[in-house]
């Protein structure tokens, strides 16, 4: 059995667990930069089209 600092081992295990949870959340909820830009572009196009149909008073 390897003798070592148990506190460091516990902290490392906790860090790895948090990293795994974060990676799972990124896969579940995260979006790529290209996806965000495509959504923004679609929103801008929709807004521009809607503004083009407004009547001037």
C-alpha positions as CSV (number, residue, x, y, z in Angstrom):
1,X,0.0,0.0,0.0
2,X,1.3,3.4,-0.9
3,X,1.6,5.9,1.9
4,X,0.5,9.4,1.0
5,X,-1.4,12.4,2.1
6,X,-5.1,11.4,2.5
7,X,-6.2,15.0,2.4
8,X,-4.8,15.6,-1.0
9,X,-6.3,12.3,-2.3
10,X,-9.7,13.3,-1.0
11,X,-9.5,16.8,-2.6
12,X,-8.4,15.3,-5.9
13,X,-11.3,12.8,-5.9
14,X,-13.7,15.7,-5.1
15,X,-12.2,17.8,-7.9
16,X,-12.6,14.9,-10.4
17,X,-16.2,14.3,-9.3
18,X,-17.1,18.0,-9.8
19,X,-15.4,17.9,-13.2
20,X,-17.4,14.9,-14.3
21,X,-20.6,16.6,-13.2
22,X,-19.6,19.8,-15.1
23,X,-18.8,17.9,-18.2
24,X,-22.2,16.1,-18.0
25,X,-24.0,19.4,-17.7
26,X,-22.1,20.9,-20.6
27,X,-23.2,18.0,-22.8
28,X,-26.8,18.3,-21.6
29,X,-27.3,22.1,-21.6
30,X,-24.3,23.6,-23.5
31,X,-24.4,24.9,-27.0
32,X,-21.6,25.6,-29.4
33,X,-20.6,29.1,-30.5
34,X,-21.8,28.3,-34.0
35,X,-25.3,27.3,-32.7
36,X,-25.5,30.5,-30.6
37,X,-24.5,32.6,-33.6
38,X,-27.0,30.8,-35.9
39,X,-29.8,31.5,-33.4
40,X,-28.8,35.2,-33.1
41,X,-28.8,35.4,-36.9
42,X,-32.2,33.9,-37.2
43,X,-33.6,36.3,-34.6
44,X,-32.1,39.3,-36.4
45,X,-33.6,38.1,-39.7
46,X,-37.1,37.7,-38.1
47,X,-36.9,41.1,-36.4
48,X,-35.8,42.7,-39.7
49,X,-38.7,41.0,-41.6
50,X,-41.2,42.1,-38.9
51,X,-39.9,45.7,-38.9
52,X,-40.2,45.7,-42.7
53,X,-43.9,45.0,-42.4
54,X,-44.7,47.9,-40.0
55,X,-46.9,50.7,-41.2
56,X,-45.7,54.2,-40.8
57,X,-48.1,56.6,-39.2
